[in-house]
Amino acid sequence: HIPSHSFPTRRSSDLAFAGAAERYKDRMFDVSVKRDVIYASNVKHLKTLNSISTAIITYAVLNDGMPVYLFDNETDLKEVSLKMDIYQPKNDTEKKRPAVLVMHGGAFAAGSKNDYDQHTVTYCDSLAARGFVTAAVEYRLGITAVIKDKALTIDSLDFSRTVYRGIQDIRAAVRYVRSNADELGIDPNRIYLIGNSAGAILSLENI
């Protein structure tokens, strides 16, 4: 038998303190998402997929996998719009919140802003629930590749241009968020970048 006096009595103030959430640390808010916000228009991008890429995309779609984008050349171009999904804490009255841009992985040839496997959605939702404004950012995917001796070949210079296109896109996304700071309720001087794999490289290259 354990005497009842062995258990300390908790005061109501102790319980209130234990249940208090701390902004930017604990989940405090429900999250709203504004999808497919265009942050850059009329951006030149690769157009002609090569036969291997077409086969990979077809296989991925049929098997619920991840399409991989490989292109024939860098001269056949089209204009595209680049989009982001913006996650915000609901009913939050703070007007100078930090913003976090999240970039997915995928070796610059695959992935999307809706990617659960790369944790993009998880990061955005988790941070917005803690009081940040977050954005899942898409960027131009695709690498020029050729077939030599029945082997897929990607030139290092072509790949470096692929990475640079992504860097340009993320810089455009930062400019968009900064120019809309008042509407988004963020501090334009507190914009942070995170990502996984290729997204991490883009984050580091934009510091």
KARA-V850906 format. One record per helix or strand. SS is the DSSP state (H for helix, E for strand). FROM is the first residue (numbers start at 1). TO is the last residue. If there is no record, write none. Layout:
ss:SS from:FROM to:TO
ss:SS from:FROM to:TO
This chain:
ss:H from:4 to:6
ss:H from:12 to:19
ss:E from:31 to:46
ss:E from:49 to:49
ss:H from:51 to:62
ss:E from:70 to:71
ss:E from:77 to:89
ss:E from:97 to:103
ss:H from:120 to:128
ss:E from:133 to:137
ss:E from:143 to:144
ss:E from:146 to:148
ss:E from:151 to:153
ss:H from:156 to:179
ss:H from:181 to:184
ss:E from:186 to:195
ss:H from:198 to:205
